[in-house]
């Protein structure tokens, strides 16, 4: 898709000395599973790829270089750039230490959906509102809606708005039908006993791998309450109430700070619908504090403010 | 369990496996793969119709049945100490060759040497293993690299071979034979059964993914400080998916969960990917960064365990490859090690 463009950008930036490292994607064990690739020399640029399977958000990796010298270039899609905006608003990354190579994103494919549509799929190219999948099993043309990641189907911000350079022309956002509203409404329509049963069942699958936290750009604390041994706020026991404790604390800690990137849901090996919780909290913040698009990062978030005249006694 | 010689192994052909599953499920001891919202998983099954054998692999390995993610070792209160009853009997149906091959590796850790784990050993002993030969390997599978195959069924009491639209079922131990004695089915001659078994043993994984392992453990002896680890670690998200879904990873932590005068000592899985895994009481952490932790995982699997037990701590099930949200592949690491040796 944009592999040549990203290689050229990496080569140029590293040769000109504008950046000392470049974070992009490289082919993984199979082309539908690329991994993040760090390069530091222009001749390594050949390793990079940028295609419809580059779903991982690289913004969080910027924290790995916060104490290292030099500017880091990073390839970001629109959703990833909101993640960077979160890190900037939280003062975890300084803008002048990052060079954003923005991808106007045509949407990323869900590798499970793609594999179900064409077993052995190795490649995908966009043609209008369709994707052509190719692989050992031949070729198959599918509608974008069948194969894109759920998050891409409702993406409002495919093009990073704060990029230092763009790999291509900006892409218009898809009209957002707010399907998540329906999912949240369905949860709200349940009785509290039903809701409790629903989440208990979902959380019972959780293996506490922490991938949802680790990938989340809003979960950027230097030390996390879940890791604390002394005191131990969270029990490691996975067949008791600590499951709920973990999930509700995680969701509440990103309430009003979630950038709606859906990475937590993508990485979850147990397919727990974490975005339902996040969306509920985003909607609450939106309504209670009368904010539009609650997921656009702000330096001070509604739940991070203390005001003596707060109408809530508890605040 | 006493293994039977190949020519003594009884085998039957079942066009329909349901009556057998019903019988096993009715006994209340059946653990088998079921489909749930998050994919396929091994669960205790009460109704036979829930059992599914048409899956690629479960997201988690069945190691939890022997080495539970959370296990109460004992509880206490003012009256004294109580140790939980040892596990009861169970039938684990549907375990795949890769996961089956992981059990002898866990046996070494929990069952050999001066410290043996009674809970683990009781669960191993009281579990009848009904393996299913693998007719659905995935692109990420590489069991053949470890001398295994979709037909590797050593250690199973009984094996189900998907064959001719039904199953050829073969007993491998006395326990398997005892279980099978109650089963319907048309008897199959030992030669015919062996031919089916041999066909599975010679099967390749779909991508024919084979990783050269020669010299890997030896090469790693001198690579502790190799810059390669920086590159590999740069990709890692530091989550525990790889270690928790792995059928061979077995690290744990012990904690006391106390409230007032009562409490319990619990053993829970732990992961070398987590920063606090090696944090000591005084605050010092000998593996302070991601590089040290990523290196530990691969060194343990490909070097330390080999030095200790002369076997790799990996069976090529492909779960870590499949589930890693950032595509970090152990086969890639092995190839990187080979690349370093090739350049040396």
Interface residues (C-beta under 8 A of the other chain):
Chain A: X28 X29 X30 X33 X34 X35 X36 X37 X38 X56 X60 X61 X64 X120 X201 X202 X205 X207 X208 X209 X210 X211 X213 X214 X215 X227 X229 X232 X235 X236 X237 X238 X239 X240 X263 X266 X267 X269 X270 X271 X272
Chain B: X36 X37 X38 X39 X41 X59 X60 X69 X70 X139 X140 X206 X207 X209 X231 X234 X235 X237 X238 X239 X240 X241 X244 X245 X253 X255 X257 X266 X268 X269 X270 X271 X274 X275 X276 X279 X290 X321 X323 X324 X325 X326 X327 X328 X329 X331 X332
